[in-house]
Amino acid sequence: MIYELRVYRASTGNLPALLKRFETITLNLWEKHGIRQVGFFTTLVGTSNNELTYLIAWESLAEREQRWTAFQSDPDWISARAETDRNGQLTANITNQILQPTVFSKLS
């Protein structure tokens, strides 16, 4: 098992809309494509409270490539993203890392 850590920095004033998009649209599409979320987080204390951080669990890099590509090219996602970004993109920046648990991690 590997994990993907993604951090979305919302455009100014758009964190509530970004959270709503994940809750009402994105997660349903992830379920359709078999994408398994581990958890979602907002920053309580830190350098920015305008970020959404989350983890996705993958069996392998090959699974990630197949499922993420299918999700990204899904016409329902393309349409929903365009609609929710119609007044400007909800995200200003997205970073991601693929993480491998250590042998002593509870997630290994």
Secondary structure, 3 states (H helix, E strand, C coil): CEEEEEEEEECCCCHHHHHHHHHHHHHHHHHHHCCEEEEEEECCCCCCCCEEEEEEEECCHHHHHHHHHHHHCCHHHHHHHHHHCCCCCCEEEEEEEEECCCCCCCCC
